[in-house]
Amino acid sequence: MDDATKSALHRGGIVDITTTGRRSGKPRRIEIYLHNIDGVLYLTGRPGSQRDWLANLGARPEMTIHLKRGVTADLPATATVIRDDEMRRDLIYRARVESWKVDPAVARADLDYWVETAPLARVDVAV
């Protein structure tokens, strides 16, 4: 992996991912936010209803990350859906404060809702 790609992953930000439909078996591509927290990559999004991409990764963890802002690359990866509430609490809080620049008090105020309903998965990029 070249330095520009490593730098883009370190920076995080908006990327596309392609998952495999858990029922259809067809590729599904969406735009999502990639976070780098302490050198580990995570995908998350706004809280709310169940996300198909997360369910797809739960069934078939193989995916592709498509870098598209400044660096263009398609990177094979695997994902692990994070279900542990304590881990979710820490990572979602940090993602909101560190990546999205949400005020810490605001991030704490509605953290229970985010932990309960926001999607979260760890991503390991194949080297």
C-alpha positions in Angstrom: 0.0 0.0 0.0 1.5 3.4 -1.0 1.9 6.3 1.3 -0.9 8.3 -0.2 -3.4 5.5 0.5 -2.1 5.0 4.0 -2.5 8.7 4.7 -6.0 8.7 3.3 -7.0 5.8 5.6 -5.3 7.6 8.6 -7.3 10.7 7.8 -10.6 8.9 7.5 -13.6 10.7 6.2 -16.3 10.0 3.6 -15.7 6.8 1.5 -17.9 4.4 -0.4 -18.1 0.7 0.6 -19.3 -2.3 -1.3 -20.9 -5.1 0.6 -22.6 -8.3 -0.6 -26.3 -8.5 -0.1 -27.1 -11.0 2.6 -30.1 -12.3 0.7 -29.5 -11.3 -2.9 -25.8 -12.0 -3.0 -25.5 -8.9 -5.2 -22.9 -6.1 -4.6 -24.3 -3.1 -2.7 -22.4 0.2 -2.7 -23.1 3.1 -0.3 -21.4 6.2 0.9 -20.4 6.2 4.6 -18.0 7.8 7.1 -14.7 6.0 7.9 -13.1 6.9 11.3 -9.5 6.3 12.4 -9.4 5.9 16.2 -6.0 5.1 17.6 -5.0 3.5 14.3 -8.0 1.3 14.0 -10.6 1.9 11.3 -14.4 2.0 12.0 -17.5 2.7 10.0 -20.4 4.4 11.5 -23.4 6.6 10.7 -26.3 8.4 12.1 -28.6 6.6 14.6 -32.0 5.3 13.6 -33.4 2.2 12.0 -31.5 -1.0 11.0 -29.0 -0.4 8.2 -28.8 -3.0 5.4 -25.0 -2.5 5.0 -24.5 -3.4 8.6 -26.7 -6.5 8.3 -24.8 -7.4 5.1 -21.5 -7.2 6.9 -22.8 -9.3 9.8 -23.7 -12.0 7.3 -20.7 -11.6 5.0 -17.8 -9.6 6.5 -15.9 -9.2 3.2 -16.2 -5.8 1.7 -14.4 -3.2 -0.4 -13.5 0.3 0.7 -13.5 2.8 -2.1 -11.3 5.9 -1.4 -12.5 8.8 -3.5 -11.4 12.1 -2.0 -7.9 13.1 -3.0 -6.8 9.4 -3.4 -8.7 6.9 -5.5 -8.3 3.3 -4.5 -10.4 0.1 -4.0 -9.2 -1.8 -0.9 -10.3 -5.2 0.1 -11.3 -5.4 3.7 -13.2 -7.4 6.3 -15.6 -5.9 8.9 -16.6 -6.9 12.4 -19.9 -5.6 13.7 -19.4 -4.2 17.2 -22.2 -5.2 19.5 -20.5 -4.7 23.0 -22.3 -1.7 24.6 -19.2 -0.5 26.5 -17.0 -0.6 23.4 -19.8 1.1 21.4 -20.2 3.8 24.0 -16.5 4.7 23.9 -16.0 4.5 20.1 -19.2 6.3 19.1 -18.5 9.1 21.6 -14.9 9.4 20.2 -16.1 9.3 16.6 -18.6 12.1 17.2 -16.2 14.3 19.1 -12.9 13.6 17.3 -14.1 13.1 13.7 -17.4 15.0 13.5 -16.3 17.8 16.0 -19.5 17.4 18.1 -19.3 19.3 21.4 -18.5 16.8 24.1 -21.4 17.8 26.3 -23.8 17.3 23.4 -22.2 14.0 22.5 -22.6 12.8 26.1 -26.2 14.0 26.4 -27.6 11.7 23.7 -25.0 9.0 23.9 -27.4 6.3 25.1 -29.6 6.8 22.0 -26.5 6.6 19.7 -25.2 3.5 21.4 -28.6 1.8 21.1 -29.3 2.6 17.4 -26.2 3.8 15.5 -24.3 1.4 13.2 -20.7 0.6 14.1 -18.2 -1.8 12.6 -14.5 -2.3 12.8 -12.7 -2.5 9.5 -9.5 -4.4 8.7 -7.9 -3.6 5.4 -6.1 -6.4 3.6 -2.5 -5.4 3.2 
